[in-house]
Amino acid sequence: MRIKTSITLAPQTIAALEEMKNDGLSRSRIIEVAVADLLVRHRRRKRDASDREILDRRAKVLNREVEDVLGFQTDL
């Protein structure tokens, strides 16, 4: 199900959409695909930031574990 909404865009954005529309896509579809892509990238950035926070918080412990494992492979 689709929900109708109204947005305001700059004239140059509308012009660019019209160019893409001539490739067989509707403005609605172009905008929907662009927003979906934006949401995927936003979720990925949030996940990456969360992962980075966890790694930063555990860095000392993780580094000690790596040094321990490498110690079995070669002299440090």
C-alpha atoms as a printed R data frame, in Angstrom:
   type eleno elety resid chain resno      x       y       z
1  ATOM     1    CA   MET     A     1  0.000   0.000   0.000
2  ATOM     2    CA   ARG     A     2  1.269   3.432  -0.863
3  ATOM     3    CA   ILE     A     3  0.469   6.629   1.047
4  ATOM     4    CA   LYS     A     4  0.200   9.886  -0.824
5  ATOM     5    CA   THR     A     5  2.252  12.784   0.557
6  ATOM     6    CA   SER     A     6  3.348  16.216  -0.529
7  ATOM     7    CA   ILE     A     7  6.926  17.506  -0.590
8  ATOM     8    CA   THR     A     8  8.564  20.742  -1.637
9  ATOM     9    CA   LEU     A     9 11.662  20.567  -3.824
10 ATOM    10    CA   ALA     A    10 13.970  23.118  -5.405
11 ATOM    11    CA   PRO     A    11 13.349  23.861  -9.105
12 ATOM    12    CA   GLN     A    12 16.696  22.344 -10.110
13 ATOM    13    CA   THR     A    13 15.777  19.127  -8.296
14 ATOM    14    CA   ILE     A    14 12.461  18.958 -10.141
15 ATOM    15    CA   ALA     A    15 14.302  19.543 -13.437
16 ATOM    16    CA   ALA     A    16 16.698  16.688 -12.671
17 ATOM    17    CA   LEU     A    17 13.760  14.445 -11.769
18 ATOM    18    CA   GLU     A    18 12.076  15.309 -15.050
19 ATOM    19    CA   GLU     A    19 15.215  14.224 -16.921
20 ATOM    20    CA   MET     A    20 15.178  10.880 -15.105
21 ATOM    21    CA   LYS     A    21 11.429  10.607 -15.639
22 ATOM    22    CA   ASN     A    22 12.092  10.612 -19.368
23 ATOM    23    CA   ASP     A    23 14.021   7.358 -18.811
24 ATOM    24    CA   GLY     A    24 10.695   5.697 -17.986
25 ATOM    25    CA   LEU     A    25 10.564   6.177 -14.219
26 ATOM    26    CA   SER     A    26  7.927   8.239 -12.463
27 ATOM    27    CA   ARG     A    27  8.962  11.034 -10.107
28 ATOM    28    CA   SER     A    28  7.341   9.115  -7.254
29 ATOM    29    CA   ARG     A    29  9.365   5.983  -8.018
30 ATOM    30    CA   ILE     A    30 12.619   7.938  -8.365
31 ATOM    31    CA   ILE     A    31 12.035   9.645  -5.009
32 ATOM    32    CA   GLU     A    32 11.006   6.370  -3.360
33 ATOM    33    CA   VAL     A    33 14.197   4.636  -4.525
34 ATOM    34    CA   ALA     A    34 16.332   7.592  -3.402
35 ATOM    35    CA   VAL     A    35 14.731   7.682   0.057
36 ATOM    36    CA   ALA     A    36 15.093   3.902   0.437
37 ATOM    37    CA   ASP     A    37 18.795   4.214  -0.413
38 ATOM    38    CA   LEU     A    38 19.182   7.066   2.075
39 ATOM    39    CA   LEU     A    39 17.536   4.975   4.807
40 ATOM    40    CA   VAL     A    40 19.825   2.009   4.123
41 ATOM    41    CA   ARG     A    41 22.904   4.254   4.344
42 ATOM    42    CA   HIS     A    42 21.584   5.899   7.515
43 ATOM    43    CA   ARG     A    43 21.001   2.530   9.211
44 ATOM    44    CA   ARG     A    44 24.462   1.360   8.136
45 ATOM    45    CA   ARG     A    45 26.091   4.505   9.585
46 ATOM    46    CA   LYS     A    46 24.233   4.003  12.874
47 ATOM    47    CA   ARG     A    47 25.269   0.338  13.015
48 ATOM    48    CA   ASP     A    48 28.886   1.187  12.145
49 ATOM    49    CA   ALA     A    49 28.973   3.908  14.817
50 ATOM    50    CA   SER     A    50 27.611   1.454  17.372
51 ATOM    51    CA   ASP     A    51 30.168  -1.172  16.356
52 ATOM    52    CA   ARG     A    52 32.948   1.410  16.560
53 ATOM    53    CA   GLU     A    53 31.810   2.461  20.034
54 ATOM    54    CA   ILE     A    54 31.928  -1.158  21.200
55 ATOM    55    CA   LEU     A    55 35.386  -1.677  19.694
56 ATOM    56    CA   ASP     A    56 36.701   1.550  21.196
57 ATOM    57    CA   ARG     A    57 35.320   0.624  24.602
58 ATOM    58    CA   ARG     A    58 36.946  -2.822  24.436
59 ATOM    59    CA   ALA     A    59 40.160  -1.790  22.619
60 ATOM    60    CA   LYS     A    60 42.586  -2.505  25.478
61 ATOM    61    CA   VAL     A    61 41.193  -5.979  26.110
62 ATOM    62    CA   LEU     A    62 41.049  -6.796  22.398
63 ATOM    63    CA   ASN     A    63 44.618  -5.582  21.852
64 ATOM    64    CA   ARG     A    64 45.873  -7.738  24.740
65 ATOM    65    CA   GLU     A    65 44.092 -10.758  23.241
66 ATOM    66    CA   VAL     A    66 45.672 -10.101  19.838
67 ATOM    67    CA   GLU     A    67 49.134  -9.750  21.367
68 ATOM    68    CA   ASP     A    68 48.572 -13.012  23.242
69 ATOM    69    CA   VAL     A    69 47.547 -14.870  20.070
70 ATOM    70    CA   LEU     A    70 50.428 -13.391  18.071
71 ATOM    71    CA   GLY     A    71 52.785 -14.429  20.836
72 ATOM    72    CA   PHE     A    72 52.081 -18.048  19.958
73 ATOM    73    CA   GLN     A    73 52.964 -17.403  16.307
74 ATOM    74    CA   THR     A    74 56.142 -15.343  16.537
75 ATOM    75    CA   ASP     A    75 58.346 -13.521  18.985
76 ATOM    76    CA   LEU     A    76 57.223  -9.932  19.623
